[in-house]
Amino acid sequence: MRILIADDHSLIREGLKKKLAINEKWDIIISDISMPGQSGIEVLKQIKVQMPSTPILMLSMHAPEQYAVRAIKAGASGYLTKESVPYELVTAVQQILLGKKYITNRVAEVLAESLENYNNKLPHEQLSDREFEVLRMIVEGKSISEIGDILSLNVNTISTYRSRIMEKMNIRTNADLVKYSMENKLFNL
């Protein structure tokens, strides 16, 4: 069995290993969206450049509305929330290894909605993946320096991201970002 599991929680890694302990040979990467340093989406993009044929299943504690479309667009072969892992992981891995995508019903709905709204993009849909990650951390109440530490970036870089987010979304304050995020159910607040 050849599986690369990238998750910042050892309990999750161990649980995934046990769930996938089957006597078949695998060749897949399973990665968390939320990682220290680079976001899982950025890592996904880098892997797809270096190993374009390697299938990647993204796991997230976040609802599909938050990251599924971004992950699929970046080249993920599937997207699962961590709460669905016990029920769907083996099926997802098997289907992906057959060269197919694994899309849950909820992810399919989110993808369809994103296609419907393609010409009428909401402000947050204009953000880059990194900007969206910074937005999430701002909304969670993290300071610029905390975000810089988490993403291993300079505070000036984080401030630049924050400014771009505010400009693209036509929002002036962090409180307005939180209000917008709650109204649009972007994050689990």
Backbone hydrogen bonds, N-H to C=O, Kabsch-Sander energy under -0.5 kcal/mol:
donor,donor_aa,acceptor,acceptor_aa,energy
2,R,26,W,-1.1
3,I,1,M,-0.6
4,L,28,I,-2.0
5,I,3,I,-0.6
6,A,4,L,-0.5
6,A,30,I,-3.1
7,D,5,I,-0.6
10,S,8,D,-0.6
13,R,9,H,-2.1
14,E,10,S,-2.6
15,G,11,L,-2.3
16,L,12,I,-2.6
17,K,13,R,-2.2
18,K,14,E,-2.2
19,K,15,G,-2.4
20,L,16,L,-2.0
21,A,18,K,-1.1
22,I,20,L,-2.7
28,I,2,R,-1.2
29,I,55,P,-2.3
30,I,4,L,-3.1
31,S,29,I,-0.5
31,S,57,L,-2.3
32,D,6,A,-2.7
33,I,59,L,-2.1
35,M,33,I,-0.9
37,G,150,I,-3.5
38,Q,36,P,-0.6
40,G,33,I,-3.4
43,V,39,S,-2.2
44,L,40,G,-2.5
45,K,41,I,-2.3
46,Q,42,E,-2.1
47,I,43,V,-2.7
48,K,44,L,-2.5
49,V,45,K,-1.4
50,Q,46,Q,-2.2
51,M,47,I,-4.1
54,T,51,M,-1.8
57,L,29,I,-2.8
58,M,56,I,-0.6
58,M,78,G,-2.5
59,L,31,S,-3.0
60,S,80,L,-1.8
66,Q,63,A,-2.1
67,Y,63,A,-0.9
68,A,64,P,-1.8
69,V,64,P,-0.6
71,A,67,Y,-2.7
72,I,68,A,-2.7
73,K,69,V,-2.6
74,A,70,R,-1.7
75,G,72,I,-1.3
76,A,71,A,-2.5
77,S,56,I,-3.1
78,G,56,I,-1.0
79,Y,102,Y,-1.0
80,L,58,M,-2.7
82,K,60,S,-2.5
84,S,81,T,-1.4
85,V,81,T,-0.6
85,V,82,K,-0.7
87,Y,84,S,-1.0
88,E,84,S,-2.4
89,L,85,V,-2.2
92,A,88,E,-2.8
93,V,89,L,-2.8
94,Q,90,V,-2.5
95,Q,91,T,-2.5
96,I,92,A,-2.5
97,L,93,V,-2.4
98,L,94,Q,-0.7
98,L,95,Q,-0.8
99,G,96,I,-2.0
100,K,95,Q,-1.8
102,Y,77,S,-2.7
103,I,101,K,-0.6
108,A,104,T,-2.5
109,E,105,N,-2.1
110,V,106,R,-2.2
111,L,107,V,-2.7
112,A,108,A,-2.5
113,E,109,E,-2.6
114,S,110,V,-2.1
115,L,111,L,-1.8
116,E,112,A,-2.3
117,N,113,E,-2.0
118,Y,115,L,-1.2
120,N,117,N,-0.5
121,K,118,Y,-0.5
125,E,122,L,-1.3
126,Q,123,P,-1.4
127,L,124,H,-1.1
132,F,128,S,-2.5
133,E,129,D,-2.0
134,V,130,R,-2.4
135,L,131,E,-2.8
136,R,132,F,-2.3
137,M,133,E,-1.8
138,I,134,V,-2.6
139,V,135,L,-2.7
140,E,136,R,-1.7
141,G,138,I,-1.8
142,K,137,M,-2.4
147,I,143,S,-2.6
148,G,144,I,-2.3
149,D,145,S,-2.3
150,I,146,E,-2.5
151,L,147,I,-2.7
152,S,148,G,-0.7
153,L,148,G,-2.6
158,I,154,N,-1.9
159,S,155,V,-2.6
160,T,156,N,-2.0
161,Y,157,T,-2.4
162,R,158,I,-2.7
163,S,159,S,-2.4
164,R,160,T,-2.4
165,I,161,Y,-2.6
166,M,162,R,-2.6
167,E,163,S,-2.4
168,K,164,R,-3.1
169,M,165,I,-2.3
170,N,166,M,-0.8
170,N,167,E,-0.6
171,I,166,M,-2.3
177,L,173,T,-1.6
178,V,174,N,-2.3
179,K,175,A,-2.5
180,Y,176,D,-2.7
181,S,177,L,-2.6
182,M,178,V,-2.4
183,E,179,K,-2.6
184,N,180,Y,-2.1
185,K,182,M,-1.1
186,L,181,S,-2.5
189,L,187,F,-1.8
